[in-house]
Amino acid sequence: MPTIGPHRFTITAPGANDLHILYRFSGGSLRDPRVVDGPPPQTIGAKHNRVDIKWKDPLPQGTTVTVEVDSDFAGTTPVDYVFTRDGQPLG
């Protein structure tokens, strides 16, 4: 199973404690997401074509998080992502 990543995401708004990453070309096969560099998450999971990461406390603006995930398809790539606060949009 190919490892997708590492991909780096930088928090641009203050107060974020969630990261939601949407992938394309995964065929719903995403498994075993992990933060390989950055603050360790409270929870992390993959479902269908999305990885959701949550931290207990907000991360400082400018924090970079590096993520890898496994997929059945080597062509899987992140297509969109958003940082939120407890699942709610920032700003």
Sequence and secondary structure as in RCSB ss.txt:
>XXXX:A:sequence
MPTIGPHRFTITAPGANDLHILYRFSGGSLRDPRVVDGPPPQTIGAKHNRVDIKWKDPLPQGTTVTVEVDSDFAG
TTPVDYVFTRDGQPLG
>XXXX:A:secstr
  EEEEEEEE  STT  EEEEEEES TT  EEEEEEESS  SEEEEETTEEEEE SS   TT EEEEEEE S TT
 EEEEEEEEETTEE  
